[in-house]
């Protein structure tokens, strides 16, 4: 019977190991005052024109879903849509936020964006200016 319990404990420990590692990393970062890689993300959202981009950026900020939104000027986009190669101009939003807010951000953007399938993709921030990352942390409310 002891072997059965030891096996369960070992299995549980292995399953929890990634989560325990994340908790330990967050604790160490909190004590040292450093950034935990992946805590923050940059989301990319494409928009049809500058006015739509401004409206979406302002709506994101009003909902406190981001600390900062950059609106990048017009770019040429090539993509397949319904089996056809399309070409258009787009304005790109770079949204700096907590990684934990990406799902809420994506849902909100889909609810207000005029595109049938808006682009909302994100990448984690692994490194950066510690003071900027601390400001980002303070600017976006926790869940």
C-alpha positions in Angstrom: 0.0 0.0 0.0 2.9 2.4 0.8 4.2 2.1 -2.8 0.8 3.1 -4.1 0.7 6.3 -2.0 4.3 7.1 -2.9 3.5 6.8 -6.6 0.5 9.1 -6.1 2.7 11.7 -4.3 5.3 11.4 -7.0 2.7 11.8 -9.8 1.2 14.8 -8.0 4.6 16.4 -7.5 5.4 16.0 -11.2 2.1 17.5 -12.3 2.5 20.5 -10.0 6.2 21.0 -10.7 5.7 23.6 -13.6 3.2 25.6 -11.4 5.5 25.4 -8.4 8.4 26.6 -10.6 6.3 29.6 -11.7 5.3 30.4 -8.1 8.9 30.3 -7.0 10.0 32.5 -9.9 7.3 35.1 -9.1 8.3 35.0 -5.4 12.0 35.5 -6.2 11.2 38.4 -8.6 9.0 40.0 -6.0 11.7 39.8 -3.3 14.4 41.0 -5.7 12.2 43.7 -7.3 12.8 42.3 -10.8 10.5 41.4 -13.8 9.1 37.9 -14.3 9.4 37.1 -18.0 6.0 36.6 -19.6 4.1 38.6 -17.0 3.4 41.3 -19.7 2.6 41.1 -23.4 2.4 43.1 -26.5 -0.8 42.6 -28.5 -1.0 43.4 -32.2 -4.3 44.6 -33.6 -4.8 45.7 -37.2 -7.3 48.3 -38.2 -8.8 49.5 -41.5 -8.0 53.2 -41.0 -6.6 55.8 -38.5 -10.0 56.8 -37.1 -11.0 53.2 -36.3 -7.5 52.6 -34.8 -7.9 55.7 -32.5 -11.4 54.7 -31.5 -10.3 51.1 -30.6 -7.2 52.4 -28.8 -9.2 54.8 -26.7 -11.8 52.1 -25.9 -9.0 49.8 -24.8 -7.5 52.5 -22.6 -11.0 53.5 -21.2 -11.5 49.9 -20.1 -8.0 49.9 -18.5 -7.0 46.9 -20.6 -3.6 48.3 -21.4 -1.0 50.7 -20.0 0.0 52.0 -23.5 -1.2 51.8 -27.1 1.0 52.8 -30.0 -0.7 53.6 -33.3 1.7 52.8 -36.2 1.2 54.5 -39.5 -0.3 52.9 -42.6 1.3 49.7 -43.9 0.5 47.5 -46.9 -1.0 44.1 -46.1 -1.3 41.0 -48.2 -3.5 38.2 -47.0 -5.8 35.4 -48.1 -9.5 36.0 -47.5 -12.1 33.5 -48.6 -9.7 31.9 -50.9 -8.6 35.1 -52.7 -5.4 37.0 -52.3 -6.2 40.5 -51.0 -4.2 43.7 -50.7 -5.1 46.6 -48.4 -3.6 49.3 -46.2 -3.8 48.9 -42.4 -3.0 50.8 -39.3 -1.4 48.7 -36.5 -2.0 49.0 -32.8 0.7 47.8 -30.4 -1.0 47.2 -27.1 1.2 46.8 -23.9 -0.6 45.0 -21.1 -0.6 42.3 -18.6 -0.5 38.8 -20.1 -3.4 37.9 -17.9 -5.5 40.6 -19.7 -4.9 39.2 -23.3 -8.1 37.0 -23.3 -10.3 39.9 -22.0 -8.6 42.3 -24.5 -9.2 39.9 -27.4 -12.9 39.4 -26.5 -13.4 43.1 -26.1 -11.7 44.0 -29.4 -13.8 41.3 -31.2 -16.9 42.9 -29.8 -16.1 46.4 -31.1 -13.9 45.8 -34.2 -15.6 46.2 -37.6 -13.6 43.3 -39.2 -15.4 40.0 -39.3 -12.3 38.3 -37.9 -10.0 41.0 -36.3 -6.4 40.3 -35.8 -5.5 40.1 -32.1 -2.3 38.3 -31.5 0.2 38.7 -28.7 3.8 38.0 -27.7 5.1 37.8 -24.2 7.6 40.4 -23.0 10.7 38.5 -21.7 13.0 41.5 -21.0 12.9 45.3 -21.0 13.6 48.4 -19.0 12.7 47.4 -15.4 11.3 50.9 -14.7 9.0 50.7 -17.7 7.9 47.2 -16.8 7.1 48.3 -13.3 5.1 51.3 -14.6 3.2 48.9 -16.9 2.5 46.7 -13.9 1.2 49.6 -11.9 -0.9 51.0 -14.8 -3.1 47.9 -15.6 -5.3 46.7 -12.8 -4.9 43.1 -11.7 -7.7 40.7 -12.5 
